């Protein structure tokens, strides 16, 4: 199930604004940016380490649509998930 910033704030006992400020001070990025980076890195690992479809990887990493995963992946890594897989897939 996707993690939401509001859930993180609630778990910490803080408001979303306070979590945001503390997180940015400690890590130099917003909680949302950090969550997105973790989801995309998990997707990148699945692209090269599994034979899962891009649609399945998108679902596994918390994206509601494969198109949202593909757009975010391209913005972050400069290539599409398919191009990344074609370049680095080692098959399992």
FIKOLZA-1660 file (N, C-alpha, C; in steps of 0.1 Angstrom, whole numbers, plus 5000, padded with zeros to 4 digits):
% residues 92
   i   px   py   pz ch aa at
   1 5008 4988 5000  A  X  N
   1 5000 5000 5000  A  X CA
   1 5009 5012 5000  A  X  C
   2 5005 5022 4992  A  X  N
   2 5014 5034 4991  A  X CA
   2 5015 5042 5005  A  X  C
   3 5026 5047 5007  A  X  N
   3 5029 5055 5019  A  X CA
   3 5025 5069 5016  A  X  C
   4 5018 5076 5025  A  X  N
   4 5015 5090 5023  A  X CA
   4 5022 5098 5033  A  X  C
   5 5025 5111 5030  A  X  N
   5 5032 5120 5039  A  X CA
   5 5023 5122 5051  A  X  C
   6 5010 5123 5050  A  X  N
   6 5002 5125 5061  A  X CA
   6 5003 5113 5071  A  X  C
   7 5005 5101 5065  A  X  N
   7 5006 5089 5074  A  X CA
   7 5020 5090 5082  A  X  C
   8 5030 5094 5075  A  X  N
   8 5043 5096 5082  A  X CA
   8 5042 5106 5093  A  X  C
   9 5036 5117 5090  A  X  N
   9 5034 5128 5100  A  X CA
   9 5026 5123 5112  A  X  C
  10 5016 5115 5109  A  X  N
  10 5008 5110 5120  A  X CA
  10 5016 5100 5129  A  X  C
  11 5024 5092 5122  A  X  N
  11 5032 5082 5129  A  X CA
  11 5043 5089 5138  A  X  C
  12 5048 5100 5133  A  X  N
  12 5057 5108 5141  A  X CA
  12 5051 5116 5152  A  X  C
  13 5038 5118 5151  A  X  N
  13 5031 5127 5161  A  X CA
  13 5033 5142 5157  A  X  C
  14 5036 5145 5145  A  X  N
  14 5038 5158 5141  A  X CA
  14 5027 5162 5130  A  X  C
  15 5026 5175 5128  A  X  N
  15 5018 5180 5117  A  X CA
  15 5026 5178 5104  A  X  C
  16 5019 5178 5093  A  X  N
  16 5026 5176 5080  A  X CA
  16 5036 5188 5078  A  X  C
  17 5033 5200 5081  A  X  N
  17 5042 5211 5080  A  X CA
  17 5055 5209 5088  A  X  C
  18 5053 5205 5100  A  X  N
  18 5065 5203 5109  A  X CA
  18 5073 5191 5104  A  X  C
  19 5067 5180 5099  A  X  N
  19 5074 5169 5094  A  X CA
  19 5082 5174 5081  A  X  C
  20 5076 5182 5073  A  X  N
  20 5082 5187 5061  A  X CA
  20 5095 5195 5065  A  X  C
  21 5093 5204 5074  A  X  N
  21 5104 5213 5078  A  X CA
  21 5116 5205 5084  A  X  C
  22 5113 5196 5093  A  X  N
  22 5123 5187 5099  A  X CA
  22 5130 5178 5089  A  X  C
  23 5122 5173 5080  A  X  N
  23 5127 5164 5070  A  X CA
  23 5137 5171 5061  A  X  C
  24 5132 5183 5056  A  X  N
  24 5140 5191 5047  A  X CA
  24 5153 5195 5054  A  X  C
  25 5153 5199 5066  A  X  N
  25 5165 5203 5074  A  X CA
  25 5175 5191 5075  A  X  C
  26 5169 5179 5077  A  X  N
  26 5178 5167 5079  A  X CA
  26 5183 5161 5066  A  X  C
  27 5175 5161 5056  A  X  N
  27 5178 5154 5044  A  X CA
  27 5179 5162 5031  A  X  C
  28 5176 5175 5032  A  X  N
  28 5177 5184 5020  A  X CA
  28 5167 5182 5010  A  X  C
  29 5156 5175 5013  A  X  N
  29 5146 5173 5003  A  X CA
  29 5133 5171 5011  A  X  C
  30 5121 5172 5004  A  X  N
  30 5109 5171 5011  A  X CA
  30 5106 5156 5012  A  X  C
  31 5097 5152 5022  A  X  N
  31 5093 5138 5023  A  X CA
  31 5088 5132 5010  A  X  C
  32 5080 5140 5003  A  X  N
  32 5074 5136 4990  A  X CA
  32 5085 5132 4980  A  X  C
  33 5095 5141 4979  A  X  N
  33 5106 5138 4970  A  X CA
  33 5114 5125 4974  A  X  C
  34 5116 5124 4987  A  X  N
  34 5123 5112 4992  A  X CA
  34 5115 5099 4989  A  X  C
  35 5102 5099 4991  A  X  N
  35 5093 5088 4989  A  X CA
  35 5093 5085 4974  A  X  C
  36 5092 5095 4965  A  X  N
  36 5092 5093 4951  A  X CA
  36 5106 5086 4947  A  X  C
  37 5117 5091 4952  A  X  N
  37 5130 5086 4949  A  X CA
  37 5131 5071 4953  A  X  C
  38 5126 5068 4964  A  X  N
  38 5126 5054 4969  A  X CA
  38 5118 5045 4960  A  X  C
  39 5106 5050 4956  A  X  N
  39 5097 5042 4947  A  X CA
  39 5103 5040 4934  A  X  C
  40 5110 5051 4928  A  X  N
  40 5116 5049 4915  A  X CA
  40 5128 5040 4916  A  X  C
  41 5136 5041 4927  A  X  N
  41 5147 5032 4928  A  X CA
  41 5143 5017 4929  A  X  C
  42 5132 5015 4936  A  X  N
  42 5126 5002 4937  A  X CA
  42 5122 4997 4923  A  X  C
  43 5116 5006 4916  A  X  N
  43 5112 5003 4902  A  X CA
  43 5124 5000 4893  A  X  C
  44 5134 5007 4895  A  X  N
  44 5147 5005 4887  A  X CA
  44 5152 4991 4890  A  X  C
  45 5153 4988 4903  A  X  N
  45 5158 4974 4906  A  X CA
  45 5149 4963 4901  A  X  C
  46 5136 4965 4901  A  X  N
  46 5127 4955 4895  A  X CA
  46 5129 4954 4880  A  X  C
  47 5131 4965 4873  A  X  N
  47 5133 4965 4859  A  X CA
  47 5145 4956 4855  A  X  C
  48 5156 4957 4862  A  X  N
  48 5168 4949 4858  A  X CA
  48 5169 4936 4865  A  X  C
  49 5161 4934 4876  A  X  N
  49 5162 4921 4883  A  X CA
  49 5151 4912 4882  A  X  C
  50 5140 4916 4875  A  X  N
  50 5128 4907 4874  A  X CA
  50 5123 4908 4859  A  X  C
  51 5115 4899 4856  A  X  N
  51 5108 4899 4843  A  X CA
  51 5094 4905 4844  A  X  C
  52 5091 4912 4855  A  X  N
  52 5078 4918 4857  A  X CA
  52 5076 4928 4846  A  X  C
  53 5063 4929 4842  A  X  N
  53 5059 4939 4832  A  X CA
  53 5061 4953 4838  A  X  C
  54 5062 4963 4830  A  X  N
  54 5063 4977 4835  A  X CA
  54 5050 4980 4843  A  X  C
  55 5039 4976 4838  A  X  N
  55 5026 4978 4845  A  X CA
  55 5026 4972 4859  A  X  C
  56 5032 4960 4860  A  X  N
  56 5033 4953 4873  A  X CA
  56 5042 4961 4882  A  X  C
  57 5054 4965 4877  A  X  N
  57 5063 4972 4885  A  X CA
  57 5057 4985 4890  A  X  C
  58 5050 4992 4881  A  X  N
  58 5043 5004 4885  A  X CA
  58 5034 5002 4897  A  X  C
  59 5026 4991 4896  A  X  N
  59 5017 4988 4907  A  X CA
  59 5025 4984 4920  A  X  C
  60 5036 4976 4918  A  X  N
  60 5044 4972 4929  A  X CA
  60 5050 4984 4937  A  X  C
  61 5053 4994 4930  A  X  N
  61 5060 5006 4936  A  X CA
  61 5050 5017 4940  A  X  C
  62 5037 5014 4939  A  X  N
  62 5028 5024 4944  A  X CA
  62 5022 5034 4934  A  X  C
  63 5025 5032 4921  A  X  N
  63 5019 5042 4912  A  X CA
  63 5006 5036 4907  A  X  C
  64 4996 5045 4905  A  X  N
  64 4983 5041 4902  A  X CA
  64 4982 5037 4887  A  X  C
  65 4991 5043 4879  A  X  N
  65 4991 5040 4864  A  X CA
  65 5005 5038 4860  A  X  C
  66 5007 5029 4850  A  X  N
  66 5020 5027 4845  A  X CA
  66 5025 5040 4838  A  X  C
  67 5016 5048 4832  A  X  N
  67 5020 5061 4826  A  X CA
  67 5026 5070 4836  A  X  C
  68 5021 5071 4848  A  X  N
  68 5026 5079 4858  A  X CA
  68 5040 5075 4862  A  X  C
  69 5042 5061 4863  A  X  N
  69 5055 5056 4866  A  X CA
  69 5065 5059 4855  A  X  C
  70 5061 5057 4842  A  X  N
  70 5070 5060 4831  A  X CA
  70 5074 5075 4830  A  X  C
  71 5064 5084 4833  A  X  N
  71 5068 5098 4832  A  X CA
  71 5077 5102 4844  A  X  C
  72 5075 5097 4856  A  X  N
  72 5083 5100 4867  A  X CA
  72 5097 5094 4865  A  X  C
  73 5098 5082 4860  A  X  N
  73 5110 5075 4857  A  X CA
  73 5119 5083 4847  A  X  C
  74 5112 5087 4836  A  X  N
  74 5120 5094 4826  A  X CA
  74 5125 5108 4831  A  X  C
  75 5116 5115 4839  A  X  N
  75 5121 5128 4845  A  X CA
  75 5133 5125 4854  A  X  C
  76 5133 5115 4862  A  X  N
  76 5143 5112 4872  A  X CA
  76 5156 5107 4865  A  X  C
  77 5155 5097 4856  A  X  N
  77 5167 5090 4851  A  X CA
  77 5170 5094 4836  A  X  C
  78 5162 5101 4830  A  X  N
  78 5165 5106 4816  A  X CA
  78 5162 5096 4805  A  X  C
  79 5157 5084 4809  A  X  N
  79 5153 5074 4799  A  X CA
  79 5140 5068 4803  A  X  C
  80 5134 5061 4794  A  X  N
  80 5121 5054 4797  A  X CA
  80 5125 5041 4804  A  X  C
  81 5115 5036 4812  A  X  N
  81 5117 5023 4818  A  X CA
  81 5121 5012 4808  A  X  C
  82 5115 5012 4797  A  X  N
  82 5119 5002 4787  A  X CA
  82 5133 5003 4782  A  X  C
  83 5137 5015 4779  A  X  N
  83 5151 5018 4775  A  X CA
  83 5161 5014 4786  A  X  C
  84 5157 5017 4798  A  X  N
  84 5166 5013 4810  A  X CA
  84 5167 4998 4810  A  X  C
  85 5156 4991 4810  A  X  N
  85 5156 4976 4810  A  X CA
  85 5164 4971 4799  A  X  C
  86 5162 4976 4787  A  X  N
  86 5169 4971 4775  A  X CA
  86 5184 4972 4777  A  X  C
  87 5189 4983 4784  A  X  N
  87 5203 4985 4786  A  X CA
  87 5209 4977 4797  A  X  C
  88 5201 4974 4807  A  X  N
  88 5207 4968 4820  A  X CA
  88 5201 4955 4824  A  X  C
  89 5190 4950 4818  A  X  N
  89 5184 4937 4823  A  X CA
  89 5193 4926 4822  A  X  C
  90 5195 4918 4833  A  X  N
  90 5203 4907 4833  A  X CA
  90 5195 4894 4834  A  X  C
  91 5182 4894 4834  A  X  N
  91 5174 4883 4834  A  X CA
  91 5175 4874 4846  A  X  C
  92 5163 4870 4851  A  X  N
  92 5163 4861 4863  A  X CA
  92 5153 4850 4860  A  X  C
% end
